[in-house]
Amino acid sequence: MRNVYYMFHVLTEDYNVPRDRIRFLYVAFQASRFRNMVPEDTVDEICTVYHVRRTITEWLNSTSDENVLIYVASHGVGYNLEENLLKGGRIDADEDEEYEISEAVYGEDVDEDRKLNSWFGVDEAIEFSSYYENFPVQYYWDDVLKRDLESVTCNQLILIFDACYSGGFIDDLSAPNRVIITSTGETNRAWHRPVEEDEVFDEFSGNLIDALHGYNASWYNLDADNRIEHGDPVNADANNNGVLTWREIYNYAKKNDCYAYCETPWFDDDGNGYPTYVNGRVYRDYRLTLTHNYGGTTSPSPGEHIYVEGTVVSVYAIVRVSGYEFDHWVPDNWPWYYSMYNIYPRENPYNVTMDADHSLFAYFVEPGSTSGGDDTCPTLFVWNGTGYVDYGVIDIHNPSGEDVVREVSIATEDLAVENGKAKIRLQEGWEGLNFSESEIDQVRLYAINEDGKQKPCPLLSAEHSSLGDILEEIKASDDVKVQILLLETIDLTFKVSEDVQGFTFIIEGCNMYKQ
C-alpha cells in the first residue's frame, strides 16, 4: 500500500497529473491494518481481477490518448528455483489449460547454471489477496493481461511490476512503444527494504519512485496524517542533460537496490520480447562515454550511451571546424606515452565491443601540428535551457607555457538565453584521468547579430568550483591567471541582448603538459 500511495503522491504533487486521470485500486483497503494508511478518498475501487480488467479495457481505453503508466505492487506467482516448484505458475499456454512441468524442460540434464540464466516459459500472474476472511485469492494471468492491453491505444505504455517472478511478464507483454520494468527476474522473489517491518517502501519500488520524485523518501507510520518524509536529493539523470528517461530511472533503481543480486530487476523497451538476457544467459548493460577536443565531434553524439553486453558500436569522428582534421582515438584513457610509439588507433569509424564500460576520445588537429599529450585541456559545456551540452575539449596546450587563444562557434539553439543571460561551463579533463591542469587568463563571449557583426557580451559572474568568485581574475588579458585542476569547473554567466544569430566563445590560456 505504501508503494502505491508513494507513486500516487509523486504523480499528483510532483508531476501535476489531474486526479481524474488516475485510478487507484487496492484489495485490502478496509482491513484494520491498513484502514488509516492513506486518505480514504485516494482509493477508487477495491482491487479485484474484475475491477482491474474493467479499468484497463473500459476506463483506460477511453482516456489513453497520450502516455499511459500502469504501476503494480502486489504478490506474484511463477516458477521458484529455490524450492524447485511452481508457486502457482503454469507452463506458458492458453490460460484455460494447465500442464505439468515436463522433463524435457526441467530435466536432470539441465544444469543449475542454465536454469538460473534461461527463459523458463512459465505463466506468471499477479496475486490479489486480502485480509478479508471470506475474500478468495485471485490471479490475473499474463495471457489475460496481454489480451486486455490490446484495447489500449496510446503514444507509449509504461508497465512497472514490483512482484515476485514479475520478469516473466516480459515475453507476453513486450511490444513496440512499450517500456516494461520489473523488480525481479522470472524466477526471483521481490524484497522489502532491510528495516523494521512496515516502516518504509519496498526495496525496488522505493528506489524507482525516489528517482521520479528527486528525493530519497521514507514513511515510518501507517497513518495518513503522517505523510511521506523527504530526505536527501536524488539525481537519476545519469548524463545530466535535463531529461529523465525510463532507462535512467530503472538503472538508478537497480544500482541502489541492495537486493539486486537476488531480485535481478529486468527492463525491456525494444519490443523484442526479451528482458535483460540474450541467447539463454543474463546480460548486462554497459556504458560508452564519448568525448572529443576542439575541431570536431563524434557520432553517436558526445556523452554517455548505454548498450547491451556484446553490442559492437561503430563510432565516427566528424570534423566540425574548418582547417582541422581527425588524428587519432584515445580508448579507455590510454596513457599519454602511447603517442610516443604511434600506437593510438586512427581508423574511422572505430568499433567498440561492449564487454565492459568503455570511453573513447576523438582527437582532432590542425594540419602540421603535433598530437599526443595535449588532450587534457578544458572541456566546454553550454547551457541549453534543460542541461549542459558538451561542446568538446578546447585545445590550449602549449609546452612553452605561452598563452593560446582559441575561438569556438556556438549555435543559438545550443545556448539558451534566459532573462537576458547565458551560461557556459569549463571543466578540466574528464573522469578516469590521473592528472590535468590548465591556466585560464581570459574568457569572452560575442553575440553575432543579423548583419554578421559581433557584439561583446559582458561577463557577469565567474564561479570556480574550488576557488569561488574569480570574476576579476579572468576578465582581462594580463599576468593574472586562474589555475583549474582535474574535474574542477568554472561556471560563467554572460549578459546577452536580443536578436542573436550565433555566438563566438574565446578563451585565452595554456595547458602545459606534464608527465
C-alpha positions in Angstrom: 0.0 0.0 0.0 2.8 2.4 0.9 4.4 1.9 -2.6 1.2 2.6 -4.5 0.4 5.7 -2.5 4.0 7.0 -2.9 3.6 6.7 -6.7 0.2 8.5 -6.4 1.8 11.2 -4.2 4.6 11.8 -6.8 2.3 11.8 -9.8 -0.2 14.2 -8.4 2.1 16.5 -6.4 5.4 16.5 -8.4 4.1 16.0 -12.0 0.6 17.6 -11.5 -1.3 14.7 -13.0 -5.0 15.6 -12.5 -6.8 13.3 -10.0 -9.4 12.3 -12.6 -6.6 10.9 -14.8 -5.6 8.4 -12.1 -7.3 5.2 -11.0 -6.1 3.8 -7.6 -7.2 0.2 -6.8 -6.4 -1.6 -3.6 -7.5 -5.0 -2.4 -7.2 -4.7 1.4 -8.2 -1.0 1.9 -10.8 -1.8 4.6 -8.6 -4.2 6.5 -7.9 -2.9 10.0 -4.2 -3.0 9.5 -4.4 -0.6 6.5 -7.6 1.4 7.3 -5.7 4.6 8.2 -2.7 4.2 5.9 -3.8 6.7 3.2 -6.6 9.2 2.8 -9.8 7.3 2.1 -10.7 9.4 -0.9 -7.5 8.3 -2.6 -8.8 4.8 -3.4 -11.2 4.4 -6.3 -12.2 0.8 -6.0 -11.3 -2.5 -4.3 -8.8 -4.3 -6.3 -10.2 -7.5 -7.8 -9.4 -9.1 -11.2 -12.8 -7.9 -12.4 -12.2 -4.2 -11.4 -8.6 -4.2 -12.8 -9.7 -5.7 -16.2 -12.6 -3.2 -16.4 -10.3 -0.3 -15.6 -7.9 -1.3 -18.4 -10.5 -2.2 -21.1 -13.0 0.5 -20.4 -11.8 3.4 -18.3 -8.2 3.4 -19.5 -9.2 2.8 -23.1 -11.3 6.0 -23.0 -8.5 8.2 -21.6 -5.4 6.8 -23.2 -4.6 9.5 -25.8 -1.1 10.2 -24.7 1.2 8.2 -22.4 -0.2 5.5 -20.1 1.5 4.3 -16.8 0.4 1.1 -15.1 2.1 0.5 -11.8 1.5 -2.8 -9.9 2.8 -3.6 -6.4 1.5 -6.9 -5.2 2.3 -10.6 -4.8 3.2 -12.7 -7.8 3.2 -16.3 -8.7 5.6 -18.2 -11.0 8.4 -20.7 -11.0 10.6 -20.7 -7.9 14.1 -22.1 -8.4 15.0 -22.3 -4.8 12.1 -24.6 -3.9 12.1 -26.2 -7.4 8.4 -26.0 -7.8 5.7 -23.9 -9.4 4.4 -21.2 -7.0 1.0 -21.1 -8.7 2.6 -20.7 -12.1 1.9 -22.9 -15.2 3.8 -23.8 -18.4 3.2 -20.9 -20.8 0.0 -21.8 -22.7 -3.6 -20.6 -23.1 -4.9 -19.5 -19.8 -7.6 -22.2 -19.8 -5.1 -25.1 -19.9 -2.7 -26.4 -17.3 0.4 -28.5 -17.9 2.7 -30.4 -15.7 6.4 -29.5 -15.8 8.0 -31.8 -18.3 11.3 -33.5 -18.0 12.2 -32.1 -21.4 12.0 -28.6 -20.0 13.3 -29.1 -16.5 15.0 -32.5 -16.8 18.1 -33.6 -14.9 20.3 -32.9 -18.0 19.7 -29.1 -17.5 22.4 -27.9 -15.2 21.7 -25.3 -12.4 23.6 -22.5 -14.2 21.5 -22.8 -17.3 18.3 -22.9 -15.1 19.3 -19.7 -13.5 20.0 -17.9 -16.7 17.5 -19.2 -19.2 13.9 -18.3 -20.1 11.5 -20.8 -18.4 8.3 -20.1 -20.4 6.1 -20.4 -17.3 2.9 -18.5 -17.0 3.0 -15.8 -14.3 0.3 -13.9 -12.5 -0.4 -11.0 -10.2 -1.9 -12.4 -7.0 -4.7 -10.3 -5.4 -5.0 -11.5 -1.8 -6.9 -9.8 1.0 -7.2 -9.6 4.7 -10.9 -10.2 4.5 -11.7 -13.7 5.9 -14.0 -14.7 3.1 -12.2 -13.0 0.2 -10.7 -15.6 -2.1 -7.2 -15.3 -3.6 -7.4 -14.2 -7.2 -4.9 -14.4 -10.1 -4.5 -12.1 -13.0 -2.6 -14.2 -15.6 -0.1 -12.7 -18.0 -2.0 -14.1 -21.0 -5.2 -12.4 -19.9 -3.4 -9.1 -19.3 -1.9 -9.4 -22.7 -5.3 -9.5 -24.4 -6.7 -6.7 -22.2 -3.8 -4.4 -23.2 -4.7 -4.8 -26.8 -7.6 -2.5 -26.2 -5.3 0.3 -25.0 -4.2 2.8 -27.7 -1.6 5.3 -26.6 1.6 7.0 -27.5 3.7 5.0 -25.1 2.7 2.4 -22.5 4.8 2.1 -19.3 4.3 -1.1 -17.3 6.0 -1.3 -13.9 5.7 -4.5 -11.8 7.0 -4.9 -8.3 6.1 -8.5 -7.5 7.8 -11.9 -7.2 8.6 -13.5 -10.6 7.4 -10.4 -12.5 10.2 -10.6 -15.1 8.2 -13.4 -16.6 5.6 -10.9 -17.9 8.0 -9.5 -20.4 7.8 -12.3 -23.0 4.0 -11.9 -23.2 3.6 -8.2 -22.8 6.6 -6.8 -24.8 5.6 -4.7 -27.8 6.6 -1.6 -29.7 6.2 1.7 -27.8 6.2 -0.1 -24.5 8.6 0.1 -21.6 8.4 -2.8 -19.1 10.2 -2.6 -15.8 10.1 -5.5 -13.3 11.6 -5.7 -9.8 12.7 -9.3 -10.3 13.6 -11.8 -13.0 11.3 -14.7 -14.0 12.4 -16.9 -11.1 13.2 -14.5 -8.4 11.4 -13.1 -5.3 10.9 -9.4 -4.5 12.1 -8.0 -1.2 11.3 -5.3 1.3 14.0 -2.8 2.4 16.1 -4.2 5.3 14.4 -2.2 8.1 11.8 -2.8 10.8 8.6 -4.3 9.4 6.1 -1.8 8.0 8.4 1.2 8.2 9.3 2.1 4.6 8.7 1.2 0.9 9.7 -2.0 -0.9 13.3 -2.1 -1.9 13.0 -1.8 -5.7 9.9 0.4 -5.8 11.3 2.8 -3.2 14.4 3.5 -5.3 12.4 3.7 -8.5 9.9 6.2 -7.2 12.7 8.1 -5.5 14.2 8.6 -8.9 10.9 10.0 -10.2 10.5 12.2 -7.1 14.0 13.6 -6.9 14.3 12.8 -3.2 15.2 9.8 -1.1 11.9 9.4 0.8 10.6 7.3 3.6 7.4 6.7 5.5 7.6 5.4 9.1 4.0 5.3 10.2 0.9 3.5 8.9 -1.1 6.7 9.2 -2.4 9.0 6.5 -1.8 12.0 8.8 2.0 11.2 8.8 2.9 12.0 5.3 5.9 10.9 3.3 9.2 12.1 4.7 11.6 13.7 2.1 15.3 13.1 2.6 18.4 13.8 0.5 18.0 14.9 -3.1 18.3 12.2 -5.8 19.6 12.7 -9.3 18.9 9.8 -11.6 19.7 11.9 -14.8 23.0 10.0 -15.5 24.1 12.1 -18.4 22.9 15.4 -16.8 21.1 16.5 -19.9 18.0 17.6 -18.0 15.8 14.8 -19.4 15.0 11.8 -17.2 14.4 8.6 -19.2 12.8 5.4 -18.0 16.1 3.6 -18.6 17.8 6.1 -16.3 15.1 5.6 -13.7 15.5 1.8 -14.0 19.3 2.0 -13.8 19.1 4.1 -10.7 16.6 1.7 -9.0 18.7 -1.3 -9.9 22.0 0.3 -8.9 20.6 1.3 -5.5 18.7 -1.9 -4.9 20.6 -3.7 -2.1 18.9 -6.9 -3.1 19.6 -6.5 -6.8 21.9 -9.6 -6.7 18.9 -11.8 -5.9 16.0 -9.8 -7.2 17.7 -9.3 -10.6 15.5 -6.4 -11.9 14.7 -6.6 -15.6 14.0 -4.0 -18.3 12.5 -4.1 -21.8 11.9 -1.2 -24.2 12.5 -2.5 -27.7 9.5 -4.8 -28.1 11.5 -7.9 -29.0 10.1 -10.0 -26.2 13.4 -10.4 -24.4 14.3 -9.0 -21.0 17.8 -8.4 -19.7 19.2 -11.7 -21.0 20.1 -12.9 -24.5 20.8 -16.3 -26.0 20.0 -18.1 -22.9 22.0 -16.1 -20.4 21.7 -13.0 -18.4 23.4 -10.0 -19.9 24.4 -6.6 -18.6 24.1 -3.0 -19.8 27.4 -1.2 -20.3 28.2 2.5 -20.6 30.1 4.1 -23.5 31.4 7.6 -22.9 32.3 9.7 -25.9 34.3 12.9 -25.8 36.5 15.0 -28.1 38.7 18.0 -28.3 38.2 21.2 -30.3 37.9 20.7 -34.0 35.2 18.0 -34.3 32.6 15.8 -32.8 31.5 12.2 -32.7 28.6 10.1 -33.9 26.9 8.8 -31.8 26.9 12.3 -30.1 29.3 13.1 -27.2 28.1 11.9 -23.8 27.1 8.7 -22.2 25.3 5.9 -24.1 24.0 2.6 -22.7 24.4 -0.6 -24.8 23.7 -4.3 -24.2 26.6 -6.5 -23.5 28.2 -7.8 -26.7 27.0 -4.9 -28.9 29.5 -3.6 -31.4 29.3 0.2 -31.7 30.8 2.0 -34.7 31.9 5.5 -33.6 32.6 8.1 -36.3 34.9 11.1 -35.8 33.4 14.1 -37.7 35.4 17.3 -38.4 33.4 20.4 -37.3 35.9 23.2 -37.7 37.4 24.3 -41.0 41.2 23.7 -41.1 41.1 20.8 -38.7 41.3 17.0 -39.4 40.8 13.9 -37.4 44.1 12.5 -36.0 43.5 9.5 -33.6 41.4 7.9 -30.9 42.2 7.5 -27.2 40.3 4.4 -26.0 39.7 3.9 -22.3 42.1 6.7 -21.2 45.2 5.1 -22.6 48.3 6.7 -21.1 49.8 9.7 -22.8 53.1 7.9 -23.7 51.3 5.7 -26.2 51.5 8.7 -28.6 55.3 8.3 -28.5 55.1 4.9 -30.1 52.3 5.9 -32.5 50.0 3.2 -31.4 46.8 5.2 -30.9 44.1 3.8 -33.3 43.4 6.0 -36.3 40.7 4.1 -38.2 37.4 5.9 -38.7 34.9 4.6 -37.8 36.3 2.9 -34.7 34.4 -0.2 -33.5 33.9 -0.7 -29.7 32.8 -4.1 -28.4 30.7 -3.5 -25.3 32.1 -6.2 -23.0 32.6 -3.6 -20.2 32.2 0.1 -19.6 34.4 2.0 -22.2 35.4 5.5 -23.0 36.6 6.9 -26.4 38.1 10.3 -27.1 38.3 11.7 -30.6 41.4 13.8 -31.2 41.4 16.5 -33.9 44.4 18.6 -35.0 45.3 21.4 -37.4 47.4 20.0 -40.2 51.1 20.3 -39.3 50.6 20.4 -35.6 51.8 17.6 -33.3 49.4 15.3 -31.5 49.5 13.5 -28.2 49.8 14.6 -24.7 47.7 17.7 -25.2 44.2 16.3 -24.8 43.9 17.1 -21.1 42.5 20.6 -21.6 39.3 22.3 -20.5 36.0 20.9 -21.9 33.4 23.5 -23.0 29.7 23.0 -21.9 26.9 25.3 -22.8 23.5 25.5 -21.1 20.6 24.9 -23.5 17.8 25.5 -21.0 17.4 22.0 -19.7 21.0 20.8 -19.4 24.6 21.3 -20.4 25.6 20.5 -24.0 29.2 19.1 -24.4 31.0 21.2 -27.0 34.2 19.3 -26.7 37.7 19.9 -25.4 39.3 23.2 -26.2 42.9 22.6 -27.2 45.0 25.3 -25.4 48.0 23.0 -25.0 51.4 24.7 -25.4 54.6 23.1 -24.0 56.3 26.5 -24.0 53.8 27.9 -21.4 52.7 30.8 -23.6 49.0 31.5 -23.7 47.0 30.2 -26.6 43.8 31.9 -27.9 41.0 29.7 -29.2 37.6 30.5 -30.7 34.6 28.3 -30.6 31.4 28.9 -32.6 28.2 28.2 -30.7 24.8 27.7 -32.3 21.9 29.7 -30.9 19.8 26.5 -30.5 22.5 25.1 -28.2 23.0 28.2 -25.9 19.8 29.3 -24.1 19.3 33.0 -23.3 17.2 33.2 -20.1 16.3 36.6 -18.7 19.0 38.2 -20.9 21.7 35.8 -19.6 23.6 32.8 -21.0 25.6 30.2 -19.0 28.8 28.4 -20.0 30.9 25.9 -18.1 34.5 25.0 -18.4 35.6 21.6 -16.9 39.2 20.5 -16.8 39.7 16.9 -18.1 37.3 14.1 -17.5 36.6 11.1 -15.3 39.4 8.5 -15.5 42.3 10.8 -16.0 45.1 10.8 -13.4 46.2 14.4 -13.9 45.1 17.5 -15.8 45.9 21.2 -15.2 45.3 24.4 -17.2 45.7 28.1 -16.5 42.9 30.5 -17.7 43.8 34.1 -18.4 40.7 35.5 -20.0 37.3 34.4 -21.4 35.0 36.3 -23.7 31.6 35.8 -25.4 30.4 37.6 -28.5 26.9 37.6 -29.9 26.5 37.7 -33.7 23.7 39.9 -35.0 21.7 39.8 -38.2 24.5 41.7 -40.0 27.1 39.2 -39.0 28.7 41.7 -36.6 30.0 40.6 -33.2 28.8 42.4 -30.1 30.6 41.7 -26.8 28.5 40.1 -24.1 29.6 41.4 -20.6 30.8 38.7 -18.2 28.5 39.0 -15.1 30.0 36.2 -12.9 32.6 33.5 -12.8 32.5 30.9 -10.1 35.3 28.4 -9.7 34.3 25.1 -8.1 37.2 25.3 -5.6 38.3 29.0 -5.5 34.9 30.6 -5.6 34.5 34.0 -7.3 37.2 34.6 -9.9 35.4 37.3 -12.0 38.1 39.9 -11.8 40.9 37.4 -12.5 39.6 36.3 -15.9 38.0 39.5 -17.3 41.2 40.9 -18.8 44.2 39.6 -20.7 47.0 40.2 -18.2 49.5 38.4 -16.0 46.8 37.2 -13.6 45.7 33.7 -14.3 43.4 31.1 -12.7 44.5 27.5 -12.3 41.9 24.8 -13.0 42.8 21.3 -11.9 41.3 17.9 -12.9 37.5 17.9 -12.8 37.3 21.4 -11.4 34.8 23.7 -13.1 34.3 27.4 -13.9 30.7 28.5 -14.3 30.4 31.6 -16.4 27.3 33.9 -16.8 27.2 36.5 -19.6 24.7 39.2 -20.4 23.2 38.7 -23.8 21.0 41.1 -25.9 18.1 40.1 -28.2 18.2 39.1 -31.9 21.2 36.8 -31.7 22.1 34.8 -34.7 25.1 32.9 -33.2 27.8 33.1 -30.6 31.6 33.1 -30.5 33.3 32.0 -27.3 37.0 33.0 -26.9 39.4 31.6 -24.3 43.0 32.6 -23.6 45.1 30.3 -21.5 47.5 27.5 -21.5 47.7 23.8 -20.8 51.4 22.9 -20.4 51.5 19.1 -20.5 53.3 17.5 -17.5 54.2 13.8 -17.0 
